[in-house]
Amino acid sequence: MNLEDQWGALMYVPQPLRRRVPWEDPELSAWAGFFRTLREIMVRPEEFFGNLGPGGWAEPLAFALIVSTIGLLFTLFWQLLILAGGPAANPAGLVHSLDLKPLALLGFMAVAPLLVLIDLAVGALCWWGSVAVAGAGREFIPAWRIFCYAHGVLILGFIPLLGMLVAGLWALALLYIGARKTLALPTSRSLGALAIFLAFQVVLGIILLLGLVAGLVGLGLLTLLG
């Protein structure tokens, strides 16, 4: 071994091994991988995102699509239950009491994954831009993986009333942890990325609200003219 090789060996710092995400582990069943991933995200988020190494985009997408759709449908159910008369209402008569068409409900259930997919795409782009501005580089996949797995807590939508609110706040905390642990951003830059992301969300919310108002005004004018 020459002097250069000896110097290189002395300067080598071994990188910590990262465990595979259970959801992405081919040796586990989909059922076991799903629930183990949920448990790690909720119970040991620092360890989970610290071990979240490079990988593909499809597995995180499938995971986020499942948990977000379940959370969305449960949230809809609780809202409808409240409109039907609160917790004392009979779920079996829910559709009848609100005069809802079963076909409309089935249609919404079918469209729910598409709505979730649009939300994931737009949100992930905002998150990617936020961490890029904070200094995490321009690679999209690492930011995408953090964003999708942070959605694991949206499964809490099954909790009545406050489930989705708690899940949303928890997801923001997980994004911060992901920026710090997975992307190795310092605390100040991780908080900065989160602030930029929230600013993006506010701007998008205002744009959507203005678009809705403009659409309603235009519909009202058409009705008057007709």
C-alpha positions in Angstrom: 0.0 0.0 0.0 1.5 3.3 -1.0 1.5 6.5 1.0 -1.6 7.9 -0.8 -3.6 4.8 -0.1 -2.6 4.8 3.6 -3.6 8.5 3.9 -6.9 7.7 2.2 -7.5 4.8 4.6 -6.8 7.1 7.6 -9.1 9.8 6.4 -12.0 7.4 5.6 -15.0 7.8 7.8 -17.5 4.9 7.6 -21.1 6.0 6.9 -23.8 4.7 9.2 -25.9 1.9 7.7 -29.4 2.8 7.0 -32.2 0.3 7.5 -34.7 -0.3 4.7 -38.2 1.2 5.2 -40.4 -1.7 6.1 -43.0 -0.7 3.5 -40.2 -1.1 0.9 -38.8 -4.4 2.2 -39.6 -7.2 -0.2 -39.1 -9.8 2.6 -42.2 -8.4 4.4 -45.8 -8.8 3.4 -47.5 -5.6 2.3 -49.7 -5.8 5.5 -46.7 -6.1 7.9 -44.7 -3.5 6.0 -47.5 -1.0 6.1 -48.2 -1.2 9.8 -44.5 -1.4 10.8 -43.9 1.8 8.8 -46.8 3.5 10.4 -45.5 2.5 13.8 -42.0 3.8 13.1 -43.2 7.1 11.7 -45.4 7.7 14.8 -43.3 6.3 17.6 -39.7 6.8 16.4 -39.8 9.6 13.7 -36.3 10.8 14.4 -34.9 7.3 13.8 -37.2 6.6 10.8 -36.2 9.8 8.9 -32.6 9.4 10.0 -32.6 6.0 8.2 -34.6 7.2 5.2 -32.0 6.8 2.5 -32.1 7.0 -1.3 -34.8 5.0 -3.0 -37.6 5.1 -5.5 -40.7 7.3 -5.8 -43.4 4.7 -6.3 -43.4 3.0 -2.9 -43.7 6.3 -0.9 -46.5 7.4 -3.3 -48.5 4.2 -2.8 -48.0 4.5 1.0 -49.2 8.2 1.1 -52.0 7.4 -1.3 -53.4 4.7 1.0 -53.2 6.6 4.3 -54.3 9.9 2.9 -57.3 8.4 1.2 -58.4 6.5 4.3 -58.0 9.7 6.4 -60.0 11.8 3.9 -62.8 9.3 3.7 -63.1 9.0 7.5 -63.0 12.8 7.8 -65.9 13.0 5.3 -67.8 10.4 7.3 -67.5 12.3 10.5 -68.6 15.5 8.9 -71.7 13.9 7.4 -72.4 12.2 10.7 -72.4 15.6 12.5 -74.7 17.1 9.8 -77.1 14.2 10.3 -77.5 14.9 14.0 -74.2 14.3 15.8 -72.7 11.2 17.3 -76.2 9.9 18.3 -77.2 9.7 14.6 -77.7 6.3 13.1 -74.9 5.6 10.5 -77.2 3.2 8.7 -79.7 6.0 8.0 -77.0 8.6 7.3 -77.5 8.7 3.5 -81.3 8.8 3.8 -81.3 11.5 6.5 -79.1 13.9 4.5 -80.9 13.1 1.2 -77.7 12.0 -0.4 -77.6 9.9 -3.5 -75.7 6.6 -3.0 -74.2 7.1 -6.5 -72.9 10.5 -5.5 -71.2 9.0 -2.4 -69.7 6.2 -4.4 -68.5 8.8 -7.0 -66.7 10.8 -4.3 -65.1 7.6 -2.9 -63.9 6.8 -6.3 -62.5 10.3 -6.9 -60.9 10.6 -3.4 -57.6 8.9 -4.5 -57.4 11.4 -7.4 -57.9 14.3 -5.1 -55.2 12.9 -2.8 -52.9 12.4 -5.7 -53.3 16.0 -6.8 -52.7 17.2 -3.3 -49.5 15.1 -3.0 -48.2 16.4 -6.3 -48.8 20.0 -5.6 -47.6 19.7 -2.0 -44.5 17.8 -2.8 -43.5 20.4 -5.4 -43.9 23.1 -2.8 -41.9 21.1 -0.3 -39.1 20.4 -2.8 -38.9 24.1 -3.7 -38.8 25.0 0.0 -36.0 22.7 0.9 -34.1 23.7 -2.2 -34.3 27.3 -1.2 -33.1 26.3 2.3 -30.0 24.7 0.8 -30.8 21.0 0.4 -30.0 20.8 -3.3 -32.2 20.3 -6.3 -32.8 16.6 -6.1 -36.6 15.9 -6.1 -36.8 12.3 -4.9 -35.4 12.8 -1.4 -37.9 15.6 -0.8 -40.7 13.5 -2.3 -39.9 10.6 0.0 -40.0 12.8 3.1 -43.2 14.4 2.0 -45.0 11.1 1.3 -43.9 9.3 4.4 -44.8 12.3 6.6 -48.4 11.7 5.4 -48.5 8.5 7.4 -50.1 10.4 10.3 -53.1 11.3 8.2 -54.4 7.9 9.1 -55.5 9.7 12.3 -58.5 11.0 10.3 -60.4 8.1 11.7 -60.5 10.0 15.0 -63.7 12.1 15.2 -63.6 15.9 14.9 -60.0 16.7 15.7 -58.2 13.8 14.1 -57.3 15.5 10.8 -56.3 18.8 12.6 -53.9 16.9 14.9 -52.6 14.9 11.9 -51.9 18.0 9.9 -49.9 19.6 12.7 -48.1 16.4 13.2 -47.3 16.1 9.5 -45.6 19.5 9.6 -43.5 18.4 12.5 -42.5 15.3 10.6 -41.5 17.5 7.6 -39.2 19.4 9.9 -37.7 16.2 11.2 -37.2 14.9 7.7 -35.5 18.1 6.6 -33.1 17.8 9.6 -32.5 14.1 9.6 -32.8 13.0 6.0 -31.5 16.0 4.2 -29.1 17.0 7.0 -30.2 20.6 7.1 -29.4 22.5 10.3 -32.2 23.4 12.6 -32.5 27.0 11.4 -32.6 26.0 7.8 -35.1 23.2 8.5 -37.4 25.7 10.2 -36.9 28.1 7.3 -37.9 25.4 4.8 -41.0 24.7 6.9 -41.9 28.4 6.9 -41.4 28.7 3.2 -43.6 25.7 2.7 -46.4 27.2 4.8 -46.1 30.4 2.9 -46.6 28.4 -0.4 -49.7 26.8 1.1 -51.2 30.1 2.2 -50.6 31.6 -1.3 -52.2 28.5 -3.0 -55.1 28.6 -0.5 -55.8 32.3 -1.4 -55.5 31.6 -5.1 -58.0 28.7 -4.8 -60.4 30.9 -2.7 -60.3 33.7 -5.2 -60.9 31.3 -8.0 -63.9 29.9 -6.2 -65.3 33.3 -5.5 -64.8 34.3 -9.1 -66.5 31.2 -10.3 -69.5 31.7 -8.1 -69.8 35.4 -9.2 -69.6 34.3 -12.8 -72.2 31.7 -12.2 -74.5 34.3 -10.5 -74.1 36.7 -13.4 -74.9 34.0 -16.0 -78.0 33.1 -14.0 -79.1 36.8 -13.9 -78.5 37.2 -17.6 -80.3 34.0 -18.4 
